[in-house]
């Protein structure tokens, strides 16, 4: 696990296939980012004639793969694959975040007590 000790109560790589699929979607979005920007600029540019904009829109819909859009990427926990309750700054779920903080494995994060 790359330096982390195995913590009890966390099912590591429970969603292994889903984590891999999400990673591949992120790579696809990154690869087609420039194409997406060009097609988007052509479609929204009102100085171009309408037929060229419609042709660009058709190409935009057919040439780019479905997973090339950022809206298809789901934030998942990198340890368990859990899709809900994921904190952006650490990319781990709330459950894993609490466990890591409780064991003191997150720098600067401690359990609150007042």
C-alpha positions as CSV (number, residue, x, y, z in Angstrom):
1,X,0.0,0.0,0.0
2,X,2.9,2.4,-0.6
3,X,4.0,3.1,3.0
4,X,0.6,2.9,4.7
5,X,0.2,0.2,7.3
6,X,-2.9,-2.0,6.9
7,X,-5.6,-0.5,9.0
8,X,-8.3,-2.7,10.6
9,X,-11.9,-2.1,9.4
10,X,-11.0,-0.9,5.9
11,X,-11.7,-3.1,3.0
12,X,-8.8,-2.1,0.7
13,X,-9.5,-2.2,-3.1
14,X,-13.0,-3.3,-2.5
15,X,-14.1,-1.5,-5.7
16,X,-10.9,-2.3,-7.7
17,X,-12.5,-2.5,-11.1
18,X,-14.5,0.7,-10.5
19,X,-11.4,2.5,-9.4
20,X,-9.6,1.4,-12.5
21,X,-12.6,2.4,-14.7
22,X,-12.6,5.9,-13.1
23,X,-8.9,6.2,-13.6
24,X,-9.2,5.3,-17.3
25,X,-12.0,7.9,-17.7
26,X,-9.9,10.6,-16.1
27,X,-7.1,9.7,-18.6
28,X,-9.5,9.8,-21.5
29,X,-10.8,13.3,-20.4
30,X,-7.2,14.5,-20.1
31,X,-6.3,13.2,-23.6
32,X,-9.2,14.8,-25.4
33,X,-9.2,18.1,-23.5
34,X,-7.7,20.1,-26.4
35,X,-10.2,18.6,-28.9
36,X,-13.0,19.3,-26.6
37,X,-12.0,23.0,-26.2
38,X,-11.6,23.4,-30.0
39,X,-15.0,21.9,-30.8
40,X,-16.7,23.8,-28.0
41,X,-15.2,27.1,-29.2
42,X,-16.3,26.4,-32.8
43,X,-19.9,25.6,-31.7
44,X,-20.3,28.6,-29.5
45,X,-18.6,31.1,-31.9
46,X,-21.5,33.2,-33.4
47,X,-19.3,34.8,-36.0
48,X,-19.1,31.4,-37.9
49,X,-21.9,30.5,-40.3
50,X,-24.6,28.3,-38.9
51,X,-23.9,25.3,-41.2
52,X,-20.3,25.2,-40.1
53,X,-21.3,25.4,-36.4
54,X,-23.8,22.6,-36.9
55,X,-21.2,20.5,-38.7
56,X,-18.8,21.1,-35.8
57,X,-21.5,20.1,-33.3
58,X,-22.1,16.8,-35.2
59,X,-18.4,16.1,-35.1
60,X,-18.3,17.1,-31.5
61,X,-21.0,14.5,-30.7
62,X,-19.7,11.7,-32.9
63,X,-15.9,12.0,-33.0
64,X,-15.1,12.3,-29.3
65,X,-15.6,9.1,-27.2
66,X,-18.3,9.2,-24.6
67,X,-15.9,9.0,-21.7
68,X,-14.1,12.1,-23.0
69,X,-16.5,14.4,-21.1
70,X,-15.6,15.6,-17.6
71,X,-19.2,15.1,-16.4
72,X,-18.7,11.3,-16.6
73,X,-15.9,11.2,-14.1
74,X,-17.0,10.2,-10.6
75,X,-15.1,11.1,-7.5
76,X,-14.2,7.9,-5.7
77,X,-12.2,6.9,-2.7
78,X,-8.8,5.8,-3.9
79,X,-8.6,3.1,-1.2
80,X,-12.0,1.6,-1.1
81,X,-13.8,2.8,-4.3
82,X,-16.7,4.3,-2.3
83,X,-18.5,6.8,-4.6
84,X,-20.2,8.8,-1.8
85,X,-18.9,11.0,0.9
86,X,-15.5,11.6,-0.7
87,X,-13.4,14.5,0.5
88,X,-11.7,16.3,-2.4
89,X,-8.5,17.3,-0.6
90,X,-7.5,13.7,0.2
91,X,-9.6,11.8,-2.3
92,X,-10.7,9.4,0.5
93,X,-14.1,8.7,1.8
94,X,-15.4,10.1,5.1
95,X,-15.0,6.7,6.8
96,X,-11.4,6.2,5.6
97,X,-10.6,9.8,6.5
98,X,-11.8,9.3,10.0
99,X,-9.8,6.1,10.4
100,X,-6.6,7.6,9.0
101,X,-7.0,10.7,11.2
102,X,-7.7,8.6,14.3
103,X,-4.4,6.6,13.7
104,X,-2.5,9.8,13.0
105,X,-1.6,9.1,9.4
106,X,-2.8,12.4,8.0
107,X,-0.5,15.3,8.7
108,X,-2.2,18.3,10.3
109,X,-5.4,16.4,10.9
110,X,-6.4,15.4,14.4
111,X,-9.5,14.2,16.1
112,X,-11.4,17.1,17.6
113,X,-11.9,17.3,21.4
114,X,-13.4,20.2,23.3
